[in-house]
Amino acid sequence: MHPVNAVAASISSSLKSVADVNPTFMRTEEKADALLALADAESRVAELRLRVMAAAGDVAEGGGFRSIATWLAHHGRVRRGDAAADLRLAEALDRDLPVLAAALREARTNLAQTRVIAHAMAELPDDVDQDVLARAEAELVRLADDHDPKDLAVLGRRILELVDPDRFEEAERRRLEQAERYAAQRQRLRLRAAGDGLTRISGVLPDAVAARLATYLHAFTNPRLADGAVRASTGAEGNAGGVGGNGHGERGAGARRFRAAVNHPRRLAEAFGQLLETLDPKRLPIHGGDATNVTVTISLDALRDGIGTATLDNGVPGDGFDTLTAAQARRLACNAKIIPAVLGTDSEVLDLGRASRLFTKAQRRTLLLRDTTCRAQGCDIPGTWSEAHHLVPWSQGGTTDLDNAALLCSHHHHRAHDPGYDTSRMANGDLRFHRRR
């Protein structure tokens, strides 16, 4: 029997001998030793299997298969993609990466690290000298002693900077140019209304655009936003005993941090909405002969009562965004960039309002000096992230002046226009929200 087959048989026999052993009764130090020893054995077995694959082309030919990967996928019942990836790695180790192959054979790298290093080596420019390639391979193997596959992937992308700094800058420039061209060609963005009040946004963006968007969104998400929102919600709805009414502040700051982490994607979505509402239409392209805008068409009765629906027209046919509640239309009318088209009983346009209902920049600055933060009870969201709200709605004759204005964060501005809540003014000017029964 060939030594490789003998080893395979011995490994199989040894594993069968412990098939019924329960590791629960092992001592702690024995479990630790076993985990590390088995991880080493797994790496050594993986290297041996890859070494055999690299030399098993005749097996595929004898069975009429295109490659040993397809043969193994058929006989070994593994995914074709996994078998093909193993074959590429096996051939790279056998042909080009002897140092990495030896490291896997000696369990100085595991299989995941080996894949990452091989990928990093394959991504190096074609015109890199052999001595530079050898230094890069040796350095990545050395770094594997202290870094997991994720960190190795990062280091692998910059390995030239370590082993050949003189040419790294030029190679990095070419790589970035290629990546930017690829991103420009592949960028996509899709918006699809689901029909249940939600719209699915999907796509891929160039890194520079994504970084800019993330920066803008995080401008609306203060690190203390979660605590402030929790306190505001507690004060607004009258819960007793601290956050959530459990008498212990929901086990203190740790619980609040956990809730903040869980709710972070939702807060980013809210921030995206705030970002769109604060964009200056004067700086956007001309759209339909006017500054880019969104028109909300609503009946006068619905505007006054806040009951009913409104029609949303953004001038882009076929995207499915067409209706919203009257309460939402009333809230949007407090902000710039939304044009309310108010209709009478005969559908004639009674008013196509804009500037007279919008607080000016000077008024906004004055409100910021006066209010400093959101004026909802217990909320400390900065005023720079808040919206100007008409205390008496303009649809009910309220004026756009400072005596009829207060700063509210997006969360509480939505609540102010939610028919499920009543709003009362406190002695200090703050607003308190009560859920209607």
Secondary structure as GFF3:
##gff-version 3
##sequence-region A 1 437
A	DSSP	alpha_helix	3	17	.	.	.	ID=ss1
A	DSSP	three_ten_helix	23	25	.	.	.	ID=ss2
A	DSSP	alpha_helix	28	54	.	.	.	ID=ss3
A	DSSP	alpha_helix	57	63	.	.	.	ID=ss4
A	DSSP	alpha_helix	68	76	.	.	.	ID=ss5
A	DSSP	alpha_helix	80	95	.	.	.	ID=ss6
A	DSSP	alpha_helix	98	105	.	.	.	ID=ss7
A	DSSP	alpha_helix	111	122	.	.	.	ID=ss8
A	DSSP	alpha_helix	130	143	.	.	.	ID=ss9
A	DSSP	alpha_helix	149	157	.	.	.	ID=ss10
A	DSSP	alpha_helix	159	163	.	.	.	ID=ss11
A	DSSP	alpha_helix	165	186	.	.	.	ID=ss12
A	DSSP	beta_strand	188	193	.	.	.	ID=ss13
A	DSSP	beta_strand	199	204	.	.	.	ID=ss14
A	DSSP	alpha_helix	207	219	.	.	.	ID=ss15
A	DSSP	alpha_helix	225	237	.	.	.	ID=ss16
A	DSSP	three_ten_helix	243	245	.	.	.	ID=ss17
A	DSSP	alpha_helix	253	278	.	.	.	ID=ss18
A	DSSP	three_ten_helix	281	283	.	.	.	ID=ss19
A	DSSP	beta_strand	286	287	.	.	.	ID=ss20
A	DSSP	beta_strand	290	291	.	.	.	ID=ss21
A	DSSP	beta_strand	294	299	.	.	.	ID=ss22
A	DSSP	alpha_helix	300	305	.	.	.	ID=ss23
A	DSSP	beta_strand	309	313	.	.	.	ID=ss24
A	DSSP	beta_strand	323	325	.	.	.	ID=ss25
A	DSSP	alpha_helix	326	333	.	.	.	ID=ss26
A	DSSP	beta_strand	338	343	.	.	.	ID=ss27
A	DSSP	beta_strand	349	352	.	.	.	ID=ss28
A	DSSP	three_ten_helix	355	357	.	.	.	ID=ss29
A	DSSP	alpha_helix	361	371	.	.	.	ID=ss30
A	DSSP	three_ten_helix	383	385	.	.	.	ID=ss31
A	DSSP	beta_strand	387	390	.	.	.	ID=ss32
A	DSSP	three_ten_helix	394	396	.	.	.	ID=ss33
A	DSSP	three_ten_helix	402	404	.	.	.	ID=ss34
A	DSSP	beta_strand	405	408	.	.	.	ID=ss35
A	DSSP	alpha_helix	410	416	.	.	.	ID=ss36
A	DSSP	beta_strand	421	425	.	.	.	ID=ss37
A	DSSP	beta_strand	431	435	.	.	.	ID=ss38
###
